[in-house]
């Protein structure tokens, strides 16, 4: 099994922490890369993995945001 390098693990935790601390956060790839301290290609892979894990979603404008975890309101 693949084990990510410690700086990648720390970057994932840092990015997830931002979205957990402030659920309304919206980050571009450039902003997330700057925040994580990783190159854009690596950051893109992390954001896409978090999107695949249904933790994040990508808006039509390309910004990444926390996926709504609340159940839909009853009609």
C-alpha positions, 0 to 999 in steps of 0.5 A, spaced: 500 500 500 502 507 498 504 511 504 504 519 502 510 523 504 509 526 511 509 533 507 503 531 503 499 528 509 500 535 513 498 538 506 491 534 506 490 535 514 491 543 513 486 543 507 481 539 510 482 543 517 481 550 513 474 547 510 472 544 517 474 550 521 470 555 516 465 551 512 463 556 507 471 557 505 472 557 497 479 556 494 482 556 487 487 551 485 492 557 486 490 559 493 490 551 495 497 550 493 499 556 496 496 554 503 498 547 502 505 549 500 505 544 495 506 545 487 499 545 483 499 538 480 500 535 487 495 540 490 490 538 484 491 531 485 489 532 493 483 536 491 480 531 486 481 526 491 477 530 496 472 531 491 472 523 489 471 522 497 465 527 497 468 531 502 469 537 497 465 539 491 467 543 485 463 549 483 462 551 476 467 557 476 472 552 478 473 553 486 473 548 491 468 548 497 466 543 502 460 538 500 454 540 504 453 534 509 446 536 512 441 532 509 436 536 505 430 539 508 423 536 507 419 539 502 
